Amino acid sequence: MECSRSSMDYPTILQPTDIEHLLLPSGQRVEIPKAKPVFSLWLGKPLFDTYNGKCVLEHAGKPLFAELVILSCLKAAGWEGVWVDSYRRRFLTDFSEKVSLPAAQFELFDDIQKRAMARGGCFDIFCWRKNEVLFVEAKRLGKDAIRPTQKRWVEAALDWGLPTESLLVVEWRCEH
């Protein structure tokens, strides 16, 4: 799969306003675009399965995890994509719809995973549109940080040839 190196067209709510500075395992320093959206907390009926206590957000009148809110925003902007559910080792488009990646996207995902020499570490959301790809990592402000396996994965993605603009950190917070 060949990827574009042109300037990325992010949805408005996911427009980068900051930079995530990463020191990769090789010693290379990189700057990944970072968006800082504010999401609304879900105040409706509690969900049965919260993936060990994930925050539940409200989006378009529905309860969703941050990963699914971000995926929904990307889909509304014309992207196709999946939530990379590393916790349960599957790809999802909502809470329960398990899907397979198209062949070209699977090849890219698999190539990067092999370069990283780890099953984990992939960013939470994998999207594509024409010849663009975007991997998005959702981090709750003050609660999450980029893990060492994710730094290996970023390094593998860059070694594969992805530009840093094909990676996005979304450091989100919620309001009540």
ABEGO torsion letter per residue (X at the ends): XBBBABBBBBBAAABBABBBBBBBAAGBBBBBBBBBBBBBBBABBBBABAGGGBBBBBBGGBBBBAAAAAAAAAAAAGBBEBBBBAAAGBBBABAABBBBBBAAAAAAAAAAAAAAGBABGBBABBBBBEABBBBBBBBBBGABBBBAAAAAAAAAAAAAGBBAAABBBBBBBBBX
